[in-house]
Amino acid sequence: MQAVEVHDYARKLLAQRGASAIAEAAQKAASLEEEGNAKDAADWRRIADAMKQMRGPHQS
């Protein structure tokens, strides 16, 4: 998956599911890793990272 696709998918997923989308993406990555699908797991980790960046830093 290319960087543009990762960013686009992350933006859409974050808009649809909110903050829980990050946890869902991380769970999906872990599940794919257990199944031996390292390539797709890496894509889902990139999507989760993109969502974290979109959300920005935590405010206190």
mmCIF file of the N, C-alpha and C atoms, coordinates in Angstrom:
data_MODEL
# 
_entry.id   MODEL 
# 
loop_
_atom_site.group_PDB 
_atom_site.id 
_atom_site.type_symbol 
_atom_site.label_atom_id 
_atom_site.label_alt_id 
_atom_site.label_comp_id 
_atom_site.label_asym_id 
_atom_site.label_entity_id 
_atom_site.label_seq_id 
_atom_site.pdbx_PDB_ins_code 
_atom_site.Cartn_x 
_atom_site.Cartn_y 
_atom_site.Cartn_z 
_atom_site.occupancy 
_atom_site.B_iso_or_equiv 
_atom_site.pdbx_formal_charge 
_atom_site.auth_seq_id 
_atom_site.auth_comp_id 
_atom_site.auth_asym_id 
_atom_site.auth_atom_id 
_atom_site.pdbx_PDB_model_num 
ATOM 1   N N  . MET A 1 1  ? 0.850   -1.168  0.000  1.00 0.00 ? 1  MET A N  1 
ATOM 2   C CA . MET A 1 1  ? 0.000   0.000   0.000  1.00 0.00 ? 1  MET A CA 1 
ATOM 3   C C  . MET A 1 1  ? 0.900   1.236   0.000  1.00 0.00 ? 1  MET A C  1 
ATOM 4   N N  . GLN A 1 2  ? 0.601   2.168   -0.869 1.00 0.00 ? 2  GLN A N  1 
ATOM 5   C CA . GLN A 1 2  ? 1.402   3.373   -0.972 1.00 0.00 ? 2  GLN A CA 1 
ATOM 6   C C  . GLN A 1 2  ? 0.995   4.375   0.106  1.00 0.00 ? 2  GLN A C  1 
ATOM 7   N N  . ALA A 1 3  ? 1.876   5.331   0.369  1.00 0.00 ? 3  ALA A N  1 
ATOM 8   C CA . ALA A 1 3  ? 1.654   6.309   1.431  1.00 0.00 ? 3  ALA A CA 1 
ATOM 9   C C  . ALA A 1 3  ? 0.353   7.087   1.245  1.00 0.00 ? 3  ALA A C  1 
ATOM 10  N N  . VAL A 1 4  ? 0.026   7.428   0.025  1.00 0.00 ? 4  VAL A N  1 
ATOM 11  C CA . VAL A 1 4  ? -1.205  8.177   -0.241 1.00 0.00 ? 4  VAL A CA 1 
ATOM 12  C C  . VAL A 1 4  ? -2.424  7.323   0.111  1.00 0.00 ? 4  VAL A C  1 
ATOM 13  N N  . GLU A 1 5  ? -2.374  6.060   -0.230 1.00 0.00 ? 5  GLU A N  1 
ATOM 14  C CA . GLU A 1 5  ? -3.477  5.148   0.090  1.00 0.00 ? 5  GLU A CA 1 
ATOM 15  C C  . GLU A 1 5  ? -3.623  4.966   1.595  1.00 0.00 ? 5  GLU A C  1 
ATOM 16  N N  . VAL A 1 6  ? -2.492  4.842   2.281  1.00 0.00 ? 6  VAL A N  1 
ATOM 17  C CA . VAL A 1 6  ? -2.507  4.689   3.739  1.00 0.00 ? 6  VAL A CA 1 
ATOM 18  C C  . VAL A 1 6  ? -3.160  5.906   4.371  1.00 0.00 ? 6  VAL A C  1 
ATOM 19  N N  . HIS A 1 7  ? -2.748  7.090   3.960  1.00 0.00 ? 7  HIS A N  1 
ATOM 20  C CA . HIS A 1 7  ? -3.274  8.331   4.526  1.00 0.00 ? 7  HIS A CA 1 
ATOM 21  C C  . HIS A 1 7  ? -4.775  8.473   4.237  1.00 0.00 ? 7  HIS A C  1 
ATOM 22  N N  . ASP A 1 8  ? -5.179  8.177   3.016  1.00 0.00 ? 8  ASP A N  1 
ATOM 23  C CA . ASP A 1 8  ? -6.583  8.290   2.638  1.00 0.00 ? 8  ASP A CA 1 
ATOM 24  C C  . ASP A 1 8  ? -7.446  7.317   3.432  1.00 0.00 ? 8  ASP A C  1 
ATOM 25  N N  . TYR A 1 9  ? -7.004  6.075   3.533  1.00 0.00 ? 9  TYR A N  1 
ATOM 26  C CA . TYR A 1 9  ? -7.757  5.066   4.270  1.00 0.00 ? 9  TYR A CA 1 
ATOM 27  C C  . TYR A 1 9  ? -7.825  5.434   5.753  1.00 0.00 ? 9  TYR A C  1 
ATOM 28  N N  . ALA A 1 10 ? -6.715  5.905   6.304  1.00 0.00 ? 10 ALA A N  1 
ATOM 29  C CA . ALA A 1 10 ? -6.685  6.303   7.715  1.00 0.00 ? 10 ALA A CA 1 
ATOM 30  C C  . ALA A 1 10 ? -7.645  7.457   7.981  1.00 0.00 ? 10 ALA A C  1 
ATOM 31  N N  . ARG A 1 11 ? -7.664  8.420   7.090  1.00 0.00 ? 11 ARG A N  1 
ATOM 32  C CA . ARG A 1 11 ? -8.554  9.587   7.255  1.00 0.00 ? 11 ARG A CA 1 
ATOM 33  C C  . ARG A 1 11 ? -10.016 9.150   7.245  1.00 0.00 ? 11 ARG A C  1 
ATOM 34  N N  . LYS A 1 12 ? -10.372 8.291   6.303  1.00 0.00 ? 12 LYS A N  1 
ATOM 35  C CA . LYS A 1 12 ? -11.754 7.816   6.203  1.00 0.00 ? 12 LYS A CA 1 
ATOM 36  C C  . LYS A 1 12 ? -12.149 6.990   7.420  1.00 0.00 ? 12 LYS A C  1 
ATOM 37  N N  . LEU A 1 13 ? -11.272 6.112   7.845  1.00 0.00 ? 13 LEU A N  1 
ATOM 38  C CA . LEU A 1 13 ? -11.556 5.254   8.993  1.00 0.00 ? 13 LEU A CA 1 
ATOM 39  C C  . LEU A 1 13 ? -11.697 6.073   10.267 1.00 0.00 ? 13 LEU A C  1 
ATOM 40  N N  . LEU A 1 14 ? -10.844 7.055   10.443 1.00 0.00 ? 14 LEU A N  1 
ATOM 41  C CA . LEU A 1 14 ? -10.905 7.917   11.619 1.00 0.00 ? 14 LEU A CA 1 
ATOM 42  C C  . LEU A 1 14 ? -12.192 8.743   11.622 1.00 0.00 ? 14 LEU A C  1 
ATOM 43  N N  . ALA A 1 15 ? -12.618 9.199   10.457 1.00 0.00 ? 15 ALA A N  1 
ATOM 44  C CA . ALA A 1 15 ? -13.857 9.978   10.364 1.00 0.00 ? 15 ALA A CA 1 
ATOM 45  C C  . ALA A 1 15 ? -15.077 9.118   10.676 1.00 0.00 ? 15 ALA A C  1 
ATOM 46  N N  . GLN A 1 16 ? -15.046 7.865   10.263 1.00 0.00 ? 16 GLN A N  1 
ATOM 47  C CA . GLN A 1 16 ? -16.186 6.975   10.472 1.00 0.00 ? 16 GLN A CA 1 
ATOM 48  C C  . GLN A 1 16 ? -16.272 6.450   11.899 1.00 0.00 ? 16 GLN A C  1 
ATOM 49  N N  . ARG A 1 17 ? -15.144 6.070   12.464 1.00 0.00 ? 17 ARG A N  1 
ATOM 50  C CA . ARG A 1 17 ? -15.160 5.357   13.740 1.00 0.00 ? 17 ARG A CA 1 
ATOM 51  C C  . ARG A 1 17 ? -14.618 6.148   14.910 1.00 0.00 ? 17 ARG A C  1 
ATOM 52  N N  . GLY A 1 18 ? -14.023 7.291   14.652 1.00 0.00 ? 18 GLY A N  1 
ATOM 53  C CA . GLY A 1 18 ? -13.473 8.097   15.739 1.00 0.00 ? 18 GLY A CA 1 
ATOM 54  C C  . GLY A 1 18 ? -12.208 7.495   16.313 1.00 0.00 ? 18 GLY A C  1 
ATOM 55  N N  . ALA A 1 19 ? -11.938 7.821   17.568 1.00 0.00 ? 19 ALA A N  1 
ATOM 56  C CA . ALA A 1 19 ? -10.696 7.403   18.216 1.00 0.00 ? 19 ALA A CA 1 
ATOM 57  C C  . ALA A 1 19 ? -10.561 5.884   18.328 1.00 0.00 ? 19 ALA A C  1 
ATOM 58  N N  . SER A 1 20 ? -11.665 5.167   18.358 1.00 0.00 ? 20 SER A N  1 
ATOM 59  C CA . SER A 1 20 ? -11.588 3.707   18.476 1.00 0.00 ? 20 SER A CA 1 
ATOM 60  C C  . SER A 1 20 ? -10.990 3.071   17.227 1.00 0.00 ? 20 SER A C  1 
ATOM 61  N N  . ALA A 1 21 ? -10.949 3.815   16.124 1.00 0.00 ? 21 ALA A N  1 
ATOM 62  C CA . ALA A 1 21 ? -10.389 3.286   14.882 1.00 0.00 ? 21 ALA A CA 1 
ATOM 63  C C  . ALA A 1 21 ? -8.913  2.934   15.031 1.00 0.00 ? 21 ALA A C  1 
ATOM 64  N N  . ILE A 1 22 ? -8.205  3.677   15.861 1.00 0.00 ? 22 ILE A N  1 
ATOM 65  C CA . ILE A 1 22 ? -6.777  3.406   16.069 1.00 0.00 ? 22 ILE A CA 1 
ATOM 66  C C  . ILE A 1 22 ? -6.597  2.047   16.733 1.00 0.00 ? 22 ILE A C  1 
ATOM 67  N N  . ALA A 1 23 ? -7.394  1.787   17.745 1.00 0.00 ? 23 ALA A N  1 
ATOM 68  C CA . ALA A 1 23 ? -7.321  0.492   18.432 1.00 0.00 ? 23 ALA A CA 1 
ATOM 69  C C  . ALA A 1 23 ? -7.736  -0.644  17.503 1.00 0.00 ? 23 ALA A C  1 
ATOM 70  N N  . GLU A 1 24 ? -8.752  -0.409  16.695 1.00 0.00 ? 24 GLU A N  1 
ATOM 71  C CA . GLU A 1 24 ? -9.206  -1.426  15.744 1.00 0.00 ? 24 GLU A CA 1 
ATOM 72  C C  . GLU A 1 24 ? -8.109  -1.764  14.743 1.00 0.00 ? 24 GLU A C  1 
ATOM 73  N N  . ALA A 1 25 ? -7.417  -0.743  14.255 1.00 0.00 ? 25 ALA A N  1 
ATOM 74  C CA . ALA A 1 25 ? -6.336  -0.967  13.295 1.00 0.00 ? 25 ALA A CA 1 
ATOM 75  C C  . ALA A 1 25 ? -5.190  -1.749  13.937 1.00 0.00 ? 25 ALA A C  1 
ATOM 76  N N  . ALA A 1 26 ? -4.878  -1.430  15.187 1.00 0.00 ? 26 ALA A N  1 
ATOM 77  C CA . ALA A 1 26 ? -3.814  -2.140  15.895 1.00 0.00 ? 26 ALA A CA 1 
ATOM 78  C C  . ALA A 1 26 ? -4.200  -3.608  16.120 1.00 0.00 ? 26 ALA A C  1 
ATOM 79  N N  . GLN A 1 27 ? -5.459  -3.855  16.459 1.00 0.00 ? 27 GLN A N  1 
ATOM 80  C CA . GLN A 1 27 ? -5.926  -5.227  16.655 1.00 0.00 ? 27 GLN A CA 1 
ATOM 81  C C  . GLN A 1 27 ? -5.890  -6.003  15.341 1.00 0.00 ? 27 GLN A C  1 
ATOM 82  N N  . LYS A 1 28 ? -6.275  -5.345  14.269 1.00 0.00 ? 28 LYS A N  1 
ATOM 83  C CA . LYS A 1 28 ? -6.252  -5.976  12.949 1.00 0.00 ? 28 LYS A CA 1 
ATOM 84  C C  . LYS A 1 28 ? -4.807  -6.349  12.575 1.00 0.00 ? 28 LYS A C  1 
ATOM 85  N N  . ALA A 1 29 ? -3.870  -5.450  12.857 1.00 0.00 ? 29 ALA A N  1 
ATOM 86  C CA . ALA A 1 29 ? -2.456  -5.724  12.569 1.00 0.00 ? 29 ALA A CA 1 
ATOM 87  C C  . ALA A 1 29 ? -1.961  -6.919  13.370 1.00 0.00 ? 29 ALA A C  1 
ATOM 88  N N  . ALA A 1 30 ? -2.316  -6.973  14.647 1.00 0.00 ? 30 ALA A N  1 
ATOM 89  C CA . ALA A 1 30 ? -1.881  -8.090  15.492 1.00 0.00 ? 30 ALA A CA 1 
ATOM 90  C C  . ALA A 1 30 ? -2.477  -9.411  15.006 1.00 0.00 ? 30 ALA A C  1 
ATOM 91  N N  . SER A 1 31 ? -3.734  -9.380  14.625 1.00 0.00 ? 31 SER A N  1 
ATOM 92  C CA . SER A 1 31 ? -4.401  -10.578 14.127 1.00 0.00 ? 31 SER A CA 1 
ATOM 93  C C  . SER A 1 31 ? -3.745  -11.083 12.842 1.00 0.00 ? 31 SER A C  1 
ATOM 94  N N  . LEU A 1 32 ? -3.451  -10.169 11.926 1.00 0.00 ? 32 LEU A N  1 
ATOM 95  C CA . LEU A 1 32 ? -2.802  -10.554 10.672 1.00 0.00 ? 32 LEU A CA 1 
ATOM 96  C C  . LEU A 1 32 ? -1.394  -11.091 10.918 1.00 0.00 ? 32 LEU A C  1 
ATOM 97  N N  . GLU A 1 33 ? -0.701  -10.508 11.886 1.00 0.00 ? 33 GLU A N  1 
ATOM 98  C CA . GLU A 1 33 ? 0.649   -10.973 12.228 1.00 0.00 ? 33 GLU A CA 1 
ATOM 99  C C  . GLU A 1 33 ? 0.594   -12.418 12.744 1.00 0.00 ? 33 GLU A C  1 
ATOM 100 N N  . GLU A 1 34 ? -0.394  -12.712 13.582 1.00 0.00 ? 34 GLU A N  1 
ATOM 101 C CA . GLU A 1 34 ? -0.548  -14.073 14.111 1.00 0.00 ? 34 GLU A CA 1 
ATOM 102 C C  . GLU A 1 34 ? -0.835  -15.082 12.995 1.00 0.00 ? 34 GLU A C  1 
ATOM 103 N N  . GLU A 1 35 ? -1.560  -14.620 11.969 1.00 0.00 ? 35 GLU A N  1 
ATOM 104 C CA . GLU A 1 35 ? -1.887  -15.486 10.838 1.00 0.00 ? 35 GLU A CA 1 
ATOM 105 C C  . GLU A 1 35 ? -0.706  -15.665 9.885  1.00 0.00 ? 35 GLU A C  1 
ATOM 106 N N  . GLY A 1 36 ? 0.369   -14.911 10.122 1.00 0.00 ? 36 GLY A N  1 
ATOM 107 C CA . GLY A 1 36 ? 1.547   -15.014 9.274  1.00 0.00 ? 36 GLY A CA 1 
ATOM 108 C C  . GLY A 1 36 ? 1.526   -14.073 8.084  1.00 0.00 ? 36 GLY A C  1 
ATOM 109 N N  . ASN A 1 37 ? 0.630   -13.104 8.108  1.00 0.00 ? 37 ASN A N  1 
ATOM 110 C CA . ASN A 1 37 ? 0.509   -12.161 7.002  1.00 0.00 ? 37 ASN A CA 1 
ATOM 111 C C  . ASN A 1 37 ? 1.207   -10.849 7.382  1.00 0.00 ? 37 ASN A C  1 
ATOM 112 N N  . ALA A 1 38 ? 2.518   -10.864 7.349  1.00 0.00 ? 38 ALA A N  1 
ATOM 113 C CA . ALA A 1 38 ? 3.322   -9.725  7.807  1.00 0.00 ? 38 ALA A CA 1 
ATOM 114 C C  . ALA A 1 38 ? 3.140   -8.479  6.936  1.00 0.00 ? 38 ALA A C  1 
ATOM 115 N N  . LYS A 1 39 ? 2.949   -8.657  5.641  1.00 0.00 ? 39 LYS A N  1 
ATOM 116 C CA . LYS A 1 39 ? 2.812   -7.503  4.737  1.00 0.00 ? 39 LYS A CA 1 
ATOM 117 C C  . LYS A 1 39 ? 1.549   -6.709  5.064  1.00 0.00 ? 39 LYS A C  1 
ATOM 118 N N  . ASP A 1 40 ? 0.416   -7.386  5.173  1.00 0.00 ? 40 ASP A N  1 
ATOM 119 C CA . ASP A 1 40 ? -0.831  -6.694  5.495  1.00 0.00 ? 40 ASP A CA 1 
ATOM 120 C C  . ASP A 1 40 ? -0.802  -6.133  6.920  1.00 0.00 ? 40 ASP A C  1 
ATOM 121 N N  . ALA A 1 41 ? -0.155  -6.842  7.831  1.00 0.00 ? 41 ALA A N  1 
ATOM 122 C CA . ALA A 1 41 ? -0.027  -6.350  9.206  1.00 0.00 ? 41 ALA A CA 1 
ATOM 123 C C  . ALA A 1 41 ? 0.757   -5.043  9.223  1.00 0.00 ? 41 ALA A C  1 
ATOM 124 N N  . ALA A 1 42 ? 1.802   -4.953  8.421  1.00 0.00 ? 42 ALA A N  1 
ATOM 125 C CA . ALA A 1 42 ? 2.596   -3.724  8.343  1.00 0.00 ? 42 ALA A CA 1 
ATOM 126 C C  . ALA A 1 42 ? 1.759   -2.572  7.788  1.00 0.00 ? 42 ALA A C  1 
ATOM 127 N N  . ASP A 1 43 ? 0.909   -2.875  6.803  1.00 0.00 ? 43 ASP A N  1 
ATOM 128 C CA . ASP A 1 43 ? 0.025   -1.838  6.253  1.00 0.00 ? 43 ASP A CA 1 
ATOM 129 C C  . ASP A 1 43 ? -0.916  -1.310  7.335  1.00 0.00 ? 43 ASP A C  1 
ATOM 130 N N  . TRP A 1 44 ? -1.494  -2.202  8.122  1.00 0.00 ? 44 TRP A N  1 
ATOM 131 C CA . TRP A 1 44 ? -2.417  -1.778  9.181  1.00 0.00 ? 44 TRP A CA 1 
ATOM 132 C C  . TRP A 1 44 ? -1.696  -0.989  10.263 1.00 0.00 ? 44 TRP A C  1 
ATOM 133 N N  . ARG A 1 45 ? -0.441  -1.318  10.534 1.00 0.00 ? 45 ARG A N  1 
ATOM 134 C CA . ARG A 1 45 ? 0.329   -0.527  11.511 1.00 0.00 ? 45 ARG A CA 1 
ATOM 135 C C  . ARG A 1 45 ? 0.582   0.881   10.970 1.00 0.00 ? 45 ARG A C  1 
ATOM 136 N N  . ARG A 1 46 ? 0.857   0.971   9.679  1.00 0.00 ? 46 ARG A N  1 
ATOM 137 C CA . ARG A 1 46 ? 1.052   2.282   9.051  1.00 0.00 ? 46 ARG A CA 1 
ATOM 138 C C  . ARG A 1 46 ? -0.240  3.096   9.102  1.00 0.00 ? 46 ARG A C  1 
ATOM 139 N N  . ILE A 1 47 ? -1.374  2.440   8.902  1.00 0.00 ? 47 ILE A N  1 
ATOM 140 C CA . ILE A 1 47 ? -2.671  3.126   8.979  1.00 0.00 ? 47 ILE A CA 1 
ATOM 141 C C  . ILE A 1 47 ? -2.895  3.637   10.398 1.00 0.00 ? 47 ILE A C  1 
ATOM 142 N N  . ALA A 1 48 ? -2.613  2.807   11.399 1.00 0.00 ? 48 ALA A N  1 
ATOM 143 C CA . ALA A 1 48 ? -2.773  3.227   12.795 1.00 0.00 ? 48 ALA A CA 1 
ATOM 144 C C  . ALA A 1 48 ? -1.854  4.401   13.113 1.00 0.00 ? 48 ALA A C  1 
ATOM 145 N N  . ASP A 1 49 ? -0.623  4.354   12.642 1.00 0.00 ? 49 ASP A N  1 
ATOM 146 C CA . ASP A 1 49 ? 0.314   5.460   12.875 1.00 0.00 ? 49 ASP A CA 1 
ATOM 147 C C  . ASP A 1 49 ? -0.163  6.751   12.210 1.00 0.00 ? 49 ASP A C  1 
ATOM 148 N N  . ALA A 1 50 ? -0.714  6.634   11.011 1.00 0.00 ? 50 ALA A N  1 
ATOM 149 C CA . ALA A 1 50 ? -1.225  7.813   10.310 1.00 0.00 ? 50 ALA A CA 1 
ATOM 150 C C  . ALA A 1 50 ? -2.388  8.436   11.084 1.00 0.00 ? 50 ALA A C  1 
ATOM 151 N N  . MET A 1 51 ? -3.259  7.594   11.637 1.00 0.00 ? 51 MET A N  1 
ATOM 152 C CA . MET A 1 51 ? -4.381  8.107   12.426 1.00 0.00 ? 51 MET A CA 1 
ATOM 153 C C  . MET A 1 51 ? -3.890  8.813   13.687 1.00 0.00 ? 51 MET A C  1 
ATOM 154 N N  . LYS A 1 52 ? -2.853  8.271   14.308 1.00 0.00 ? 52 LYS A N  1 
ATOM 155 C CA . LYS A 1 52 ? -2.285  8.912   15.509 1.00 0.00 ? 52 LYS A CA 1 
ATOM 156 C C  . LYS A 1 52 ? -1.744  10.299  15.166 1.00 0.00 ? 52 LYS A C  1 
ATOM 157 N N  . GLN A 1 53 ? -1.107  10.411  14.024 1.00 0.00 ? 53 GLN A N  1 
ATOM 158 C CA . GLN A 1 53 ? -0.567  11.712  13.605 1.00 0.00 ? 53 GLN A CA 1 
ATOM 159 C C  . GLN A 1 53 ? -1.685  12.691  13.291 1.00 0.00 ? 53 GLN A C  1 
ATOM 160 N N  . MET A 1 54 ? -2.768  12.208  12.695 1.00 0.00 ? 54 MET A N  1 
ATOM 161 C CA . MET A 1 54 ? -3.895  13.072  12.370 1.00 0.00 ? 54 MET A CA 1 
ATOM 162 C C  . MET A 1 54 ? -4.564  13.607  13.624 1.00 0.00 ? 54 MET A C  1 
ATOM 163 N N  . ARG A 1 55 ? -4.601  12.781  14.645 1.00 0.00 ? 55 ARG A N  1 
ATOM 164 C CA . ARG A 1 55 ? -5.234  13.160  15.896 1.00 0.00 ? 55 ARG A CA 1 
ATOM 165 C C  . ARG A 1 55 ? -4.424  14.222  16.622 1.00 0.00 ? 55 ARG A C  1 
ATOM 166 N N  . GLY A 1 56 ? -3.142  14.226  16.407 1.00 0.00 ? 56 GLY A N  1 
ATOM 167 C CA . GLY A 1 56 ? -2.276  15.225  17.020 1.00 0.00 ? 56 GLY A CA 1 
ATOM 168 C C  . GLY A 1 56 ? -1.875  14.854  18.439 1.00 0.00 ? 56 GLY A C  1 
ATOM 169 N N  . PRO A 1 57 ? -1.107  15.737  19.081 1.00 0.00 ? 57 PRO A N  1 
ATOM 170 C CA . PRO A 1 57 ? -0.635  15.467  20.449 1.00 0.00 ? 57 PRO A CA 1 
ATOM 171 C C  . PRO A 1 57 ? -1.772  15.556  21.460 1.00 0.00 ? 57 PRO A C  1 
ATOM 172 N N  . HIS A 1 58 ? -1.595  14.851  22.564 1.00 0.00 ? 58 HIS A N  1 
ATOM 173 C CA . HIS A 1 58 ? -2.582  14.906  23.652 1.00 0.00 ? 58 HIS A CA 1 
ATOM 174 C C  . HIS A 1 58 ? -2.527  16.280  24.312 1.00 0.00 ? 58 HIS A C  1 
ATOM 175 N N  . GLN A 1 59 ? -3.679  16.764  24.672 1.00 0.00 ? 59 GLN A N  1 
ATOM 176 C CA . GLN A 1 59 ? -3.737  18.063  25.361 1.00 0.00 ? 59 GLN A CA 1 
ATOM 177 C C  . GLN A 1 59 ? -3.981  17.831  26.839 1.00 0.00 ? 59 GLN A C  1 
ATOM 178 N N  . SER A 1 60 ? -3.372  18.680  27.652 1.00 0.00 ? 60 SER A N  1 
ATOM 179 C CA . SER A 1 60 ? -3.579  18.540  29.085 1.00 0.00 ? 60 SER A CA 1 
ATOM 180 C C  . SER A 1 60 ? -4.359  19.688  29.642 1.00 0.00 ? 60 SER A C  1 
# 
